[in-house]
Amino acid sequence: MDSTLIDKVPPHNIESEQAVLGALLLNWDAMSDVVSKVRAEHFYSLQNQTIYDALITLYNKHVKGDTLSLINELNVSGKLEQAGGTAYVASLTDTVPSAANIEYYSQMVLDRAARRELIKISSELKASAFELNRDTGELLDNAEQKIFALTDKNDTIEIHAAKDVMIKEIEIIDSRYRNKNQFTGVPSGFAYLDTMTSGFQKSELIIIGARPSIGKTALALSMMHHIAMEKKIPCGFFSLEMPYESIGMRILSQEARVNMSRMRSGMLKLDDVKKIQDAAGRWYGAPLYTVDTPNMRLLDLRAMARRMVANFDVKIIFIDYIGLITTDNSKKETWEQISEISKSLKALARELEIPIVVLCQVARDAEGQEPNLAQLRGSGSIEQDADVVMFLHRDRLKEETPVQEAKIILAKQRNGPTGDIKIMFVPAYSKFENYKGDDE
């Protein structure tokens, strides 16, 4: 076939479309499966679209679809001629090789429809690229959203019988019984927290709130140390407040257990240098990926998160912190912008099917006391959108001590218990650890 003709004719397979329609007329019981996957717009031929629409109408009326009932429905709706007439409708059952292969025919229809949609998206993106008044970042974000939506094949509805659910649950419980240290989600490294949450779960938005300088970033880095370094789980980190050099110094201080003040000043002992070099060697191959853009735009963050998952198979993302994410709607009130951001991050977690952990400041009136849900700064939608909300609380140090007791307050969890978890803070390394022997 001439290449110019291929470029002009969208991908389609009329024979497969006819086979699907003919198979439904021969085996009406298959309609309940097909209707959950195939829509009228998936058919390329207008005739076949019209016929499939009529079959859906019969299905909704609880009328069995066959050649006679279909022709009658098309006649009543005045669309018989648009459907190709009586002769074409009657010929459909003659064209299908076997009604048993309807799933295969349906998949061919869906495949060609996906290719046509890809061509359509490509044309739209090409046209929008010439609109110089539109922001380039917005165009790229829009392109990624459309492509990700097209590649999502999980748009069918499944019915799970009780026996299937029970079999699956017993398998899960048996696996947990035999592997007592494993969690269903990404483990934070804090024993009692992981016991209560079973790890950070896929598609969840997790909020960690605290007053400034209490240690939100230190807690996040302590969790990422366990995730990326010890468990070797790919982890993404958006540091919107600190440059990556500062993050790297904190990581080395935690791992080498060398006082960060001495690292900053350079007043190091020979033994300290050796510890830092060894720590850097251990961290060298760790799957931690950092972005340190200050005041990052929401659409840029979403695009970079998708890239992290696609390129590095990242399983969890930390964001420090929500108040430094900007939107394109700068004229809106702060609470409206925060609301837009929290909803978008929750949607992103569901889209990427990974947990997203977001640090958040709490209101000034929480100073010196245990924070609560009402004190999340910016918008009540953070509490509403989040699946898990926890607060970090400790007393501010008047003088440095070797170890200080701190607390994680698990204030909200959609699918589990709430409560307090004692942890320990080591000021010299800005590191949080399990309380005494909890990690054992």
C-alpha positions as CSV (number, residue, x, y, z in Angstrom):
1,M,0.0,0.0,0.0
2,D,1.2,3.5,-0.8
3,S,2.8,5.2,2.3
4,T,0.9,8.4,1.7
5,L,-2.4,6.5,1.9
6,I,-1.3,4.8,5.1
7,D,-0.7,8.2,6.6
8,K,-4.2,9.4,5.7
9,V,-6.3,6.3,6.7
10,P,-6.5,5.8,10.5
11,P,-5.7,2.3,11.8
12,H,-8.8,0.2,11.9
13,N,-10.1,-3.4,11.3
14,I,-13.6,-3.6,10.0
15,E,-13.6,-7.4,10.1
16,S,-12.9,-7.4,13.8
17,E,-15.6,-4.9,14.5
18,Q,-18.1,-7.0,12.5
19,A,-16.9,-10.1,14.3
20,V,-17.6,-8.5,17.7
21,L,-21.1,-7.4,16.7
22,G,-21.9,-10.8,15.1
23,A,-20.5,-12.7,18.1
24,L,-22.8,-10.7,20.4
25,L,-25.8,-11.5,18.3
26,L,-24.9,-15.2,18.5
27,N,-23.9,-15.2,22.2
28,W,-25.8,-12.5,24.0
29,D,-24.4,-13.7,27.4
30,A,-21.0,-12.2,26.4
31,M,-22.5,-8.7,26.3
32,S,-21.9,-8.2,30.1
33,D,-18.2,-8.7,29.6
34,V,-17.8,-6.7,26.4
35,V,-19.8,-3.7,27.6
36,S,-17.4,-3.1,30.5
37,K,-14.4,-2.8,28.1
38,V,-15.7,-1.7,24.7
39,R,-17.4,1.6,24.0
40,A,-19.2,2.8,20.9
41,E,-16.4,5.3,20.0
42,H,-13.9,2.4,19.9
43,F,-15.5,1.4,16.6
44,Y,-14.1,3.1,13.5
45,S,-17.1,2.5,11.2
46,L,-20.1,4.8,11.9
47,Q,-22.4,1.9,10.9
48,N,-20.8,-0.3,13.5
49,Q,-20.9,2.5,16.1
50,T,-24.6,2.9,15.5
51,I,-25.3,-0.9,15.8
52,Y,-23.2,-1.2,19.0
53,D,-25.1,1.8,20.5
54,A,-28.4,0.0,19.7
55,L,-27.1,-3.2,21.4
56,I,-26.3,-1.2,24.5
57,T,-29.8,0.2,24.5
58,L,-31.2,-3.4,24.3
59,Y,-28.9,-4.4,27.1
60,N,-30.1,-1.6,29.3
61,K,-33.7,-2.5,28.5
62,H,-33.0,-6.1,29.5
63,V,-33.9,-7.3,26.0
64,K,-32.0,-10.1,24.5
65,G,-30.1,-9.0,21.5
66,D,-30.5,-10.9,18.2
67,T,-30.9,-9.9,14.6
68,L,-34.6,-9.3,14.8
69,S,-34.6,-7.3,18.1
70,L,-31.6,-5.3,16.8
71,I,-33.3,-4.3,13.5
72,N,-36.5,-3.4,15.4
73,E,-34.5,-1.2,17.8
74,L,-32.7,0.6,15.0
75,N,-36.0,1.0,13.1
76,V,-37.7,2.6,16.2
77,S,-34.9,5.0,16.8
78,G,-34.8,5.9,13.1
79,K,-31.2,4.8,12.7
80,L,-31.6,1.7,10.6
81,E,-30.4,3.4,7.4
82,Q,-27.4,4.9,9.3
83,A,-26.6,1.4,10.5
84,G,-26.3,0.1,6.9
85,G,-29.8,-1.2,6.5
86,T,-31.5,-4.5,7.1
87,A,-29.2,-6.5,4.8
88,Y,-26.0,-5.3,6.5
89,V,-27.3,-6.0,10.0
90,A,-28.5,-9.5,9.0
91,S,-25.1,-10.3,7.5
92,L,-23.2,-9.8,10.7
93,T,-23.8,-13.3,12.1
94,D,-22.5,-14.7,8.8
95,T,-19.2,-12.9,9.0
96,V,-18.1,-14.1,12.5
97,P,-15.9,-17.2,12.4
98,S,-16.7,-18.2,15.9
99,A,-18.6,-16.5,18.7
100,A,-16.2,-18.1,21.2
101,N,-13.4,-15.8,20.1
102,I,-15.2,-12.6,21.1
103,E,-12.5,-11.6,23.6
104,Y,-9.9,-11.7,20.8
105,Y,-12.0,-9.7,18.4
106,S,-12.7,-7.1,21.1
107,Q,-9.0,-6.7,21.9
108,M,-8.3,-6.1,18.2
109,V,-11.0,-3.3,18.2
110,L,-9.4,-1.8,21.3
111,D,-5.9,-2.0,19.8
112,R,-6.9,0.0,16.7
113,A,-8.9,2.5,18.8
114,A,-5.8,3.1,20.9
115,R,-3.7,3.7,17.9
116,R,-6.2,6.2,16.5
117,E,-6.3,8.0,19.9
118,L,-2.5,8.2,19.8
119,I,-2.6,9.8,16.4
120,K,-5.2,12.3,17.6
121,I,-3.2,13.2,20.7
122,S,0.0,13.6,18.5
123,S,-1.9,16.0,16.2
124,E,-3.3,18.0,19.2
125,L,0.2,18.2,20.8
126,K,1.7,19.3,17.5
127,A,-0.9,22.1,17.1
128,S,-0.5,23.3,20.7
129,A,3.3,23.4,20.3
130,F,2.8,26.3,17.8
131,E,0.8,28.3,20.3
132,L,3.6,30.5,21.6
133,N,1.5,32.2,24.1
134,R,1.1,29.0,26.1
135,D,3.7,28.0,28.8
136,T,6.1,25.2,27.7
137,G,5.9,23.5,31.0
138,E,2.1,23.4,30.8
139,L,2.3,21.9,27.3
140,L,4.7,19.2,28.5
141,D,2.6,18.4,31.6
142,N,-0.5,18.1,29.4
143,A,1.4,15.8,27.0
144,E,2.5,13.5,29.8
145,Q,-1.0,13.4,31.3
146,K,-2.5,12.4,27.9
147,I,0.1,9.7,27.2
148,F,-0.2,8.2,30.7
149,A,-3.9,8.2,30.4
150,L,-3.7,6.3,27.1
151,T,-1.3,3.7,28.5
152,D,-3.6,3.0,31.5
153,K,-5.3,-0.3,30.5
154,N,-6.9,-1.0,33.8
155,D,-10.2,0.6,33.0
156,T,-12.3,-2.5,33.4
157,I,-14.6,-3.4,36.3
158,E,-14.0,-6.7,37.9
159,I,-16.4,-8.7,40.2
160,H,-14.7,-10.6,43.0
161,A,-16.7,-13.5,44.5
162,A,-16.4,-14.0,48.3
163,K,-14.5,-17.3,47.8
164,D,-11.8,-15.5,45.7
165,V,-11.5,-12.7,48.3
166,M,-11.1,-15.2,51.1
167,I,-8.5,-17.2,49.2
168,K,-6.5,-14.1,48.5
169,E,-6.7,-12.9,52.1
170,I,-5.6,-16.2,53.5
171,E,-2.6,-16.1,51.2
172,I,-1.7,-12.6,52.4
173,I,-2.1,-13.5,56.1
174,D,-0.1,-16.7,55.7
175,S,2.7,-14.8,53.9
176,R,2.8,-12.3,56.7
177,Y,2.8,-15.1,59.3
178,R,5.8,-16.7,57.7
179,N,7.6,-13.5,57.0
180,K,6.9,-11.5,60.2
181,N,9.2,-8.6,59.3
182,Q,7.6,-7.8,55.9
183,F,5.0,-5.1,55.3
184,T,2.5,-4.6,52.5
185,G,3.8,-1.1,51.9
186,V,7.2,0.7,51.9
187,P,8.6,0.5,55.5
188,S,9.6,3.7,57.2
189,G,12.1,2.0,59.5
190,F,10.3,3.0,62.6
191,A,9.1,-0.3,64.1
192,Y,5.9,0.7,65.8
193,L,4.9,3.1,63.1
194,D,5.3,0.4,60.5
195,T,3.4,-2.0,62.7
196,M,0.5,0.4,62.8
197,T,0.5,1.4,59.1
198,S,2.0,-1.9,57.6
199,G,4.3,0.5,55.7
200,F,3.4,3.4,53.5
201,Q,0.8,2.1,51.1
202,K,0.5,2.5,47.3
203,S,-1.6,5.5,46.1
204,E,-1.6,7.0,49.5
205,L,-1.0,10.7,50.4
206,I,0.9,10.9,53.7
207,I,1.3,14.2,55.5
208,I,4.0,14.8,58.1
209,G,3.4,18.0,60.0
210,A,5.4,19.9,62.6
211,R,6.5,23.4,63.6
212,P,9.6,24.8,62.0
213,S,13.0,23.5,63.2
214,I,11.4,20.5,65.0
215,G,12.9,18.1,62.5
216,K,10.5,17.3,59.6
217,T,13.4,17.1,57.1
218,A,15.5,15.1,59.5
219,L,12.7,12.6,60.0
220,A,12.1,12.3,56.3
221,L,15.9,11.7,55.7
222,S,15.9,9.1,58.5
223,M,13.0,7.3,56.7
224,M,14.7,7.6,53.4
225,H,17.9,6.2,54.9
226,H,16.0,3.0,55.8
227,I,14.2,2.9,52.5
228,A,16.9,3.6,50.0
229,M,20.0,2.6,51.9
230,E,19.0,-0.4,53.9
231,K,16.1,-1.8,51.9
232,K,17.4,-0.6,48.5
233,I,13.9,0.6,47.5
234,P,14.2,3.4,44.8
235,C,13.1,6.7,46.5
236,G,12.5,10.2,45.1
237,F,13.1,13.4,47.2
238,F,11.9,16.9,46.3
239,S,13.9,19.3,48.4
240,L,12.2,22.7,47.8
241,E,13.9,24.3,50.8
242,M,17.5,23.1,50.9
243,P,20.0,22.6,48.1
244,Y,21.1,19.0,47.4
245,E,24.6,19.8,48.9
246,S,23.0,20.4,52.3
247,I,20.9,17.3,51.9
248,G,24.0,15.3,51.1
249,M,25.8,16.6,54.2
250,R,22.9,15.7,56.4
251,I,22.8,12.2,54.9
252,L,26.6,11.7,55.4
253,S,26.3,13.0,59.0
254,Q,23.5,10.5,59.8
255,E,25.3,7.6,58.1
256,A,28.8,8.3,59.4
257,R,27.6,9.5,62.8
258,V,29.9,12.5,62.7
259,N,28.8,15.7,64.3
260,M,27.3,18.0,61.5
261,S,28.8,21.1,63.1
262,R,32.3,19.7,62.7
263,M,31.5,18.7,59.1
264,R,30.4,22.3,58.3
265,S,33.4,23.9,60.0
266,G,35.9,21.4,58.7
267,M,37.2,20.8,62.2
268,L,37.4,17.0,61.7
269,K,39.6,14.3,63.1
270,L,41.3,11.8,60.9
271,D,38.9,9.2,62.2
272,D,36.0,11.4,61.2
273,V,37.3,11.7,57.6
274,K,37.6,7.9,57.4
275,K,34.0,7.5,58.7
276,I,32.7,10.0,56.2
277,Q,34.5,8.3,53.3
278,D,33.1,5.0,54.3
279,A,29.6,6.4,54.6
280,A,29.9,8.0,51.1
281,G,30.9,4.7,49.7
282,R,27.9,2.9,51.2
283,W,25.6,5.6,49.9
284,Y,27.2,5.8,46.5
285,G,25.0,3.2,44.9
286,A,21.8,3.9,46.9
287,P,18.7,4.4,44.7
288,L,17.9,7.9,46.0
289,Y,17.0,10.6,43.4
290,T,16.9,14.3,44.5
291,V,15.4,17.4,42.9
292,D,16.3,20.7,44.7
293,T,14.4,23.3,42.8
294,P,13.1,26.1,45.1
295,N,9.5,27.2,44.9
296,M,8.8,24.5,42.3
297,R,5.7,24.8,40.2
298,L,3.1,22.1,40.7
299,L,3.0,21.1,37.1
300,D,6.8,20.8,37.0
301,L,6.7,18.6,40.1
302,R,4.1,16.3,38.7
303,A,6.1,16.0,35.4
304,M,9.4,15.2,37.3
305,A,7.6,12.7,39.5
306,R,6.3,10.8,36.5
307,R,9.8,10.9,35.1
308,M,11.3,9.5,38.3
309,V,8.8,6.6,38.2
310,A,9.3,5.9,34.5
311,N,13.1,6.2,34.4
312,F,14.2,5.0,37.9
313,D,11.2,2.8,39.0
314,V,10.8,5.0,42.1
315,K,8.5,3.4,44.7
316,I,8.0,6.3,47.0
317,I,8.4,10.1,46.9
318,F,9.0,12.6,49.6
319,I,8.3,16.3,49.2
320,D,9.8,19.0,51.5
321,Y,7.5,20.9,51.8
322,I,4.0,21.6,50.6
323,G,4.1,25.4,51.4
324,L,6.9,25.9,48.8
325,I,5.0,24.4,45.9
326,T,3.6,27.1,43.6
327,T,0.6,27.1,41.3
328,D,-0.2,29.0,38.1
329,N,-3.1,30.6,40.0
330,S,-1.1,33.0,42.1
331,K,-4.1,35.4,42.4
332,K,-6.1,32.9,44.3
333,E,-6.1,32.9,48.1
334,T,-3.4,30.8,49.8
335,W,-5.9,28.3,51.1
336,E,-7.3,27.8,47.6
337,Q,-3.8,27.2,46.2
338,I,-2.9,24.7,49.0
339,S,-6.3,23.0,48.4
340,E,-5.4,22.6,44.6
341,I,-2.0,21.3,45.5
342,S,-3.2,18.7,48.0
343,K,-5.9,17.4,45.6
344,S,-3.3,17.2,42.8
345,L,-0.8,15.3,44.9
346,K,-3.4,12.8,46.0
347,A,-4.4,12.3,42.3
348,L,-0.7,11.9,41.4
349,A,-0.2,9.2,44.1
350,R,-3.2,7.3,42.6
351,E,-1.9,7.8,39.0
352,L,1.6,6.6,39.8
353,E,0.4,4.0,42.3
354,I,3.1,4.9,44.9
355,P,2.9,6.6,48.3
356,I,3.7,10.3,48.3
357,V,4.9,11.7,51.6
358,V,4.6,15.5,52.0
359,L,6.0,17.6,54.8
360,C,3.8,20.4,56.1
361,Q,4.1,23.1,58.7
362,V,1.5,23.5,61.4
363,A,0.1,26.7,62.8
364,R,1.9,28.9,65.3
365,D,-0.5,28.1,68.1
366,A,0.9,24.6,68.2
367,E,4.2,25.9,69.5
368,G,5.2,24.1,72.7
369,Q,2.3,21.7,72.6
370,E,1.3,18.6,70.7
371,P,-0.1,19.6,67.3
372,N,-3.5,18.3,66.0
373,L,-5.4,18.1,62.7
374,A,-7.0,21.5,63.0
375,Q,-3.5,23.1,63.1
376,L,-2.4,22.0,59.6
377,R,-1.3,25.2,57.9
378,G,-2.9,26.4,54.7
379,S,-6.1,24.5,54.1
380,G,-8.5,22.0,55.6
381,S,-8.4,20.1,52.4
382,I,-4.9,18.7,53.4
383,E,-6.6,16.8,56.2
384,Q,-9.4,15.7,53.9
385,D,-7.2,14.6,51.0
386,A,-4.6,12.8,53.1
387,D,-4.9,9.1,53.8
388,V,-2.4,9.3,56.7
389,V,-1.6,12.4,58.8
390,M,1.2,12.2,61.4
391,F,2.8,14.9,63.5
392,L,6.3,15.2,64.8
393,H,6.6,16.6,68.3
394,R,9.6,17.2,70.7
395,D,10.6,19.9,73.1
396,R,13.0,22.5,71.7
397,L,16.5,22.0,73.1
398,K,17.9,24.8,75.3
399,E,21.2,23.0,75.3
400,E,22.4,20.0,73.2
401,T,22.0,16.6,74.7
402,P,23.3,13.3,73.3
403,V,19.7,11.9,72.8
404,Q,16.3,13.4,73.2
405,E,12.9,11.7,73.4
406,A,10.5,12.6,70.6
407,K,7.1,11.5,69.4
408,I,5.3,10.7,66.2
409,I,1.5,11.4,66.6
410,L,-0.4,9.2,64.1
411,A,-3.5,11.4,64.1
412,K,-5.3,10.0,61.0
413,Q,-5.2,6.8,59.1
414,R,-8.0,5.8,56.8
415,N,-7.3,2.1,57.0
416,G,-5.8,1.5,60.4
417,P,-5.3,2.6,64.0
418,T,-4.1,6.0,65.3
419,G,-1.9,6.6,68.3
420,D,1.5,7.9,69.5
421,I,4.9,6.3,68.7
422,K,8.0,7.2,70.8
423,I,11.2,7.7,68.9
424,M,14.6,9.2,69.7
425,F,16.3,12.3,68.3
426,V,20.1,12.5,68.0
427,P,20.9,16.2,67.7
428,A,24.5,15.8,66.7
429,Y,23.5,14.0,63.5
430,S,20.0,15.5,63.1
431,K,18.8,11.9,63.0
432,F,15.7,10.1,64.4
433,E,15.9,6.5,65.5
434,N,13.8,3.8,67.0
435,Y,13.0,4.2,70.7
436,K,15.6,2.1,72.6
437,G,15.0,-1.5,71.5
438,D,12.0,-1.0,69.2
439,D,13.9,-1.8,66.1
440,E,14.5,-5.3,67.4
